[in-house]
Amino acid sequence: MNSHVWFAGALLVGLLAVLLLMVQLGWGLWQSQRRITRSITARLNSAREVAGPGGARVDLGPLERLLVQADIRWSMRRLVMLSLLLLGALAFIALSRGVVVLLVVLFFTVTAIGVWWRMRFQKQRQTIHEELPGVVDAVLRNIDAGRSLEHSLITAFDESSPVFSPLVFRLRNAVEAGREYTRLFEDFADLYKVPAMVLVAIALRTTSRFGSSIRPVLEQVSTSLRSQQAMRREFLAASAETRFTAITFAVLPPALAAFMVLVNEEYSDVLLNTPTGHSLLLTAGTLQVLGMVVIWRMIQGVGRG
């Protein structure tokens, strides 16, 4: 690597550092102004919000939704810093090794980030499926102890896993403000793709609308959730071999390709520095993506609620 490449890399890193400082400064000023605006808006429109017909909702932006779904508790400053570091590393690879190597590294990076996010999201969903019947039973116990339905819901979800924290926070605010809160459960079900939470929302809305007792409805919901959980475990056990085979077929080809490129330098030179190698990489990447899509469609319903 000659001195020009090192100089270009150092200059790029310096520019990224200056850009990071400017972004942090601008972000801090924007967040401060946004907090002031939100505070003023909340004070002016507090009465209208309490009386709103739609009730409390889980309203998240696209980025915040992705972070909450995977339980990624990163601040915006840290997220911006990691993004700039990743862009800087990719730019350095493009300057030092070429565009083809950049595309290969970008493909593996995006795939690894997607798999990591998906694993965390599925872990969150599994926790919700496993704990929801116990949460419903805890609500019934709190009702039997003489607490109101609203405080029983807050206590039961507050004592469960942190995955319910977004729901508990908005539920407590809605109850204290006197707003309708059943749509929070529907939004939470849509956030984590858990249809079982819709049963809880329907039970609460039915009771509040028709004035019936909540206990028989919640008992039926708890029984239904436990039956669904038992069938889900049986289905996962029966399809474990199929899912493992699908994951192996999706991961093995890129892993073997990376191993061959790292071990055999001549093989990697042919792939990265010749037009024929570029065509082979493009064809292999396209077929790999198509194969992953086909496999994903084949196992799309496995393990879902």
N, C-alpha and C positions, 0 to 999 in steps of 0.2 A: 504494500500500500504506500503510495507516494505521499509527499508532503502536502500536495494540493488537496488531496482527499481529507487528510487530517485537519488541515486548515478550514476546509468547508464544513467538516463535522463540528469543529470547535465553534465556528461562527454560528452554525445552526443551533447548537446548544445554548450559546449566549443569547441569541434572539428569542429562543423559547423561554429562557429564564426571565428576560425582560417582559415578554408577553404574559407570562404567568403572574408576575407582580402587578402588571396593569390590570389583568383580569380580576385578581383578588381585590385590588383597590376598588375597581368599578363595581364588583359584586357586593362588597361591603357597603358602599354608598347606596346602591340600589336596594339592598335588603333593609337598610335603615329607613329609607324613604317609604318602602313598602309597608314596614311595620307601623309607621306613623299613619299612613293612609288607611290601613286596616283598622287601627284603633279608632280613628275618627269616624270611619264608616260604621263600625260596630256600635258606637255610641249614638249615632244619628238614626240608625235603622234597627235598633234592638227590639223595639215594640213590634215593628213589622215582621221581623224574623220569628218572633215567638208565636205570632198569630198566623204564620204562613200555612196554607192548606196542604202543602206537599210533605210536611214533616221533615225530620232530620234525615239526611242522606250521607253516604260515604262518597264524597266527591274528591277524586284524586286526579292529578295530572298524569300524562303518559309516563314520564320518567319516574315520578313518585310511585305510580302504580307498579312498575317493574321492580322497584326496590322493595316495596312492601310485600309483594308476592313472594319474593325469594328471601325475605327477612334480612336484607342488606341494610345495616344501620350505619351508613356512611353519610357524612356531612357533604354539602354541595361543594365546599372548598376542597375536600379530599377527593371527591369524584372528578372535579376539574383538573386537579393536579395529576391524578393517575391517567386521565385522558391525554393530557399534554405530554406526559412522559412516554405513553404508548405511541403517540404520534411522532414524538422526537425519535424514538427507537426505530420506527418504521421508515422515517425519512433518512436516518443514518444508514439503514440497510439498503435503501434505494440508491443512495449516493455511492456506497462502497461496493455493493454486489450486483446492482442492476434491478431492472423492473421485474424480471421473471422471478428472481428470488423474493422480491417484495410481495408479489402475488401469492407465491407458495406460503410464505410466512403469514401473510394476511389471512389466507384460507384456514390454516391450522389455528391461528389465534382466534378467529371468529368462531370456529367449531368448538374449541376448548371453552371459550366464554359461554357459548350457548349450552353446552353440556353441563357445565358447572351451575348455570342459572336453573336449568331444568331439574337437576338433582335437588337443589335447595327448594324449589317450588313443590316438587313431589313430596319432599319430606314434610313441608308445611301442610299439604293436603292430607297426608297420612296421619299426622298428629290430630288434625281436626276430626277426621273420621273416627279415630280411636277414642277421643275424649268427649265427643258430643253426647253420646248416651249417658255418660256419667255426669255431665253438666246438667242435662235435663233432670236426672234424678236428684241432683243437688238443689235445683230450683224447687222441686216438690218438697224436699226436706225443709227448706227455708220457709215455704208456705205453711207447712204443718207447724213450724215453730212460731207462727203468728206474724211473720213479716208480709209486707205487701208484695204484689207480683213484681213491680218495678225494682224494688230493693232486692228481692230474691234473685232476679236476673242479674243485677249488677254484682251481687256477692258471689253467685255461682260462677260467672264468667271471669270475675277478678281473681278467683282462687284457682283457676285453670292455668294452662300453659300461656307463655307470652305471645303465642300466635294470635290470641284473641284480644290483644292489647288495642289495636285500632278500633275494634267493635266496642270494647268496654269504655274507652275514652269518649266516644261519640254517644254511646248509650247513656252514660252518666250525665253528660251535658244536656242531652235531650230531656231526660227525666227531670233534672233540676230546672230547666226552662219551661217545662210543661208542654213540650211538643210531642207529636205523634212519632213513635220510634220503631214501628214494626218494619218499615221499609229499610232500616239499617241492616236487618238480617238478610233481606233479599239482595242488597248491594254487597254484603259480605259473601253471600253464596256465589254471586257473579264474580267477585274478586278472585276467589280461590276455586271456582268451578266445583262447588259442593252443593248438589241439589238437596241434600238432607237439611240444610239450613232453611230452605224454602218451606219445609214442613213446619218448622218452628214458627216462621213468620206467619203462615196461614193459621196456625193454632192461636197465636196471639191476636191476630186481626179478627178472627171469628169470635173469640171471647169478648174482645172490646166492642165489637159491633152489635152482637146479639145478647150480651150480658150473661152468657152461660158460664158454668163453672169451668175453670181452667184445668183442674186436676185430672178429670177423665181424658181430656184431649191430650194433655202432656204425657199421661201414662201410655196412651195409644201411640204417640209419637216416639216415646222411648222404646217401646216394644218393636215398633217398625224399624227404628234405627239399629237396634241390636240384631234383628233378622237380616237387614241389609249388610251389616258388618260381617256377620257369619258367612253369608253367601259370597261376599267380596273376598274374604280370606280363602275360601274354598276355590274360588275362581283363580286367584293369584297362585295358589299352590298347584292347580292343574295346568296353568299356562306358564309356569316358571321356566321350563325347558325351552319353550318357543321364544320367550322374551330374551333369554340368555343367548340363544342362537342368533336372534336378530341383532342384538347389541354387538356380538362378536363379528358378524358379517359387516356391520357398519364401521367398526373401529379397526379391524385387522388390516384392510388394504392401506389406509394412510399410515398406519404404524409401520408396516413393512416397508413402504416407500421411504419414510423418514429414516429408518434404520439402514436401508441400502445406500441412501445418499450420504449418510454420515460415515459409513464404514468404507465404501468404495469411492475413492476420490475421482478415479477416471470415469466411473459411471455418472457421478454427479456433474463432472465437466461436460460430458456429452449432453446431458439433459438441460443444463443451464446455459450452455454457451453455443449451441448449434440450433439452426432452424428446425431440424428434425426433432431434437429434444423438446423444443418449445411446443411443437405440434403434439408430441406425445403427452406432455404435461397438461396441455389444454384438453385433450381428449380424455385423459384419465380423470382430470378434475370434474369434467362434465358428467362422465359416466358415474363417478363416485357420488356426486350430488343427486343424480337421478336415482341411483340405487338406494341412497338413504331416504329419499322421498317415498319410493315404493315400499321399502321396509316399514317406514313410519305409518303409511296408510294401512299396511297389513296388520299392525299391532295397535292401531289407534284406539280401539275400544278396550284394550287390556288394562286392567287396574283402575279404570275410572269408576266414579260413583254412579 
